[in-house]
Structures are given as structure tokens and as C-alpha cells.
């Protein structure tokens, strides 16, 4: 039996600190997902690298990573459809996040922090 998930993204640009009277608002329809499995983790990525095993999923519909560190970046490496030999490498800024909807489960996610102290990351995976 399927469970359901929804991913919503909203962006606003305004002159006002309370974001009232925005110049631009970005609020596309939410992405609805019929999924059978999810995983939510809080992990620390260090310069030694952190492997998040994704091969337990048949497919991943959405992968979200939030870098909870206040000062340092985290590098995410993963593979996607049509790009099975070279990983996509994306740097997630301090406090930033990454949302991916194209992910090859056979090639795990790798997160790397800038030093041995590491950065705390929150990871949310939805799939089947």
C-alpha cells in the first residue's frame, strides 16, 4: 500500500524585512509523490566523507539535504539518470539546502564536510 508525500517550495523577494508586498513570488504547485518508503536522518559529514546507502530503495522520487551548519559548506556527490559514470557534485552552502528528483539508487549518496569536525546535515529521502 502506498503512502503519500508532498514537496512544496516557496520563494519571495521583497524590499520589506517581513516579506510583505513582494516584488516576485515563486510558488509552483507542490510535487505529489505516491511512495512506499521514506528515510529521515540527521548525520555529520566530515572531510573523511559520509556514505548514505540508498540501494535499499527501488527508486527515489525526492532527496532533500539541509546543511544545518552556520559557517561551512557540505559537498554532495550522487549519480542521476543518463549520468552513471561521473557523479554530480554540488556544494551546499551553510544553512542551505538541496532538492533532487533525479537520483540513481545503485550509486549511494556521499556527503563531505570541510574538516574533521564536520557539518550536521538533515537528510530526507522519499521513494519506493
C-alpha positions as a printed NumPy array, in Angstrom:
array([[  0.   ,   0.   ,   0.   ],
       [  1.358,   3.405,  -0.947],
       [  1.883,   6.293,   1.398],
       [  1.904,   9.863,   0.205],
       [  4.397,  12.707,   0.392],
       [  4.374,  16.265,  -0.866],
       [  7.246,  18.645,  -1.547],
       [  6.492,  22.361,  -1.584],
       [  8.883,  25.185,  -2.378],
       [  8.061,  28.853,  -1.993],
       [ 10.261,  31.841,  -2.686],
       [  9.585,  35.559,  -2.156],
       [ 11.639,  38.654,  -2.963],
       [ 10.609,  41.879,  -1.233],
       [ 12.023,  45.221,  -0.101],
       [ 10.417,  44.614,   3.303],
       [ 12.026,  42.55 ,   6.05 ],
       [  8.687,  40.889,   6.812],
       [  8.422,  39.89 ,   3.113],
       [  5.175,  41.829,   2.67 ],
       [  4.287,  43.249,  -0.729],
       [  6.718,  41.029,  -2.616],
       [  8.153,  42.129,  -5.939],
       [  8.252,  38.499,  -7.015],
       [  6.695,  35.346,  -5.576],
       [  7.601,  31.847,  -6.7  ],
       [  5.116,  29.223,  -5.558],
       [  4.689,  26.391,  -8.078],
       [  2.268,  23.557,  -7.425],
       [  3.575,  21.016,  -4.96 ],
       [  5.087,  17.79 ,  -6.254],
       [  2.886,  14.938,  -5.042],
       [  4.51 ,  11.564,  -4.588],
       [  2.987,   8.139,  -4.119],
       [  5.708,   6.393,  -2.158],
       [  6.096,   3.237,  -0.107],
       [  9.205,   4.144,   1.835],
       [ 10.95 ,   7.113,   3.396],
       [ 14.038,   7.778,   5.457],
       [ 14.791,  10.8  ,   7.641],
       [ 18.269,  11.134,   9.142],
       [ 20.465,  13.655,  10.905],
       [ 24.115,  12.875,  10.246],
       [ 27.506,  14.587,  10.408],
       [ 29.541,  14.918,   7.218],
       [ 33.305,  15.194,   7.767],
       [ 36.272,  15.502,   5.407],
       [ 36.537,  11.682,   5.522],
       [ 33.189,  11.521,   3.702],
       [ 29.864,  10.068,   4.75 ],
       [ 28.155,   7.435,   2.609],
       [ 24.37 ,   7.293,   2.775],
       [ 23.264,   3.892,   1.473],
       [ 20.386,   4.284,  -0.968],
       [ 20.445,   0.857,  -2.595],
       [ 17.69 ,  -0.343,  -0.23 ],
       [ 15.263,   1.74 ,  -2.334],
       [ 13.976,   0.566,  -5.728],
       [ 13.694,   4.198,  -6.771],
       [ 13.971,   7.62 ,  -5.16 ],
       [ 11.426,  10.277,  -6.062],
       [ 12.867,  13.064,  -3.915],
       [ 16.089,  13.561,  -1.977],
       [ 16.417,  16.636,   0.254],
       [ 19.531,  17.67 ,   2.139],
       [ 19.682,  20.575,   4.602],
       [ 23.1  ,  21.774,   5.738],
       [ 22.498,  22.783,   9.369],
       [ 25.991,  24.24 ,   9.837],
       [ 26.184,  28.012,  10.331],
       [ 29.557,  28.58 ,   8.616],
       [ 30.78 ,  25.682,   6.468],
       [ 29.659,  24.086,   3.207],
       [ 28.927,  20.403,   2.554],
       [ 29.624,  18.711,  -0.771],
       [ 27.055,  16.206,  -2.073],
       [ 28.033,  13.652,  -4.731],
       [ 25.428,  11.458,  -6.408],
       [ 24.572,   9.962,  -9.777],
       [ 21.475,  10.569, -11.872],
       [ 19.833,   9.057, -14.944],
       [ 21.975,   9.464, -18.035],
       [ 24.99 ,  10.29 , -15.881],
       [ 26.02 ,   6.926, -14.493],
       [ 29.806,   7.216, -14.787],
       [ 30.542,  10.699, -13.407],
       [ 28.918,  11.87 , -10.188],
       [ 27.06 ,  15.151,  -9.91 ],
       [ 28.975,  17.184,  -7.33 ],
       [ 27.129,  20.052,  -5.665],
       [ 28.294,  22.269,  -2.825],
       [ 25.576,  23.103,  -0.286],
       [ 26.256,  26.426,   1.453],
       [ 25.982,  26.87 ,   5.214],
       [ 22.288,  26.905,   6.078],
       [ 21.419,  25.942,   2.5  ],
       [ 19.557,  23.002,   1.078],
       [ 19.477,  20.795,  -1.999],
       [ 16.407,  19.116,  -3.509],
       [ 16.961,  16.398,  -6.134],
       [ 14.305,  14.49 ,  -8.065],
       [ 16.662,  12.556, -10.373],
       [ 18.753,  10.069,  -8.405],
       [ 20.25 ,   6.654,  -9.267],
       [ 19.788,   4.467,  -6.182],
       [ 22.506,   1.953,  -7.036],
       [ 25.161,   4.637,  -6.554],
       [ 24.918,   5.865,  -2.967],
       [ 24.917,   9.493,  -1.833],
       [ 28.225,  10.806,  -0.467],
       [ 28.405,  13.903,   1.741],
       [ 31.744,  15.518,   2.547],
       [ 32.371,  18.288,   5.067],
       [ 35.329,  20.682,   5.01 ],
       [ 37.148,  19.316,   8.08 ],
       [ 37.248,  16.544,  10.679],
       [ 34.817,  18.45 ,  12.919],
       [ 32.137,  18.093,  10.265],
       [ 28.775,  19.635,   9.481],
       [ 25.423,  18.372,  10.697],
       [ 23.078,  17.564,   7.827],
       [ 19.433,  16.63 ,   7.76 ],
       [ 18.512,  14.155,   5.011],
       [ 15.008,  13.255,   3.834],
       [ 14.504,  10.561,   1.184],
       [ 11.146,   9.536,  -0.31 ],
       [ 10.801,   6.624,  -2.717],
       [  9.839,   3.009,  -3.079]])
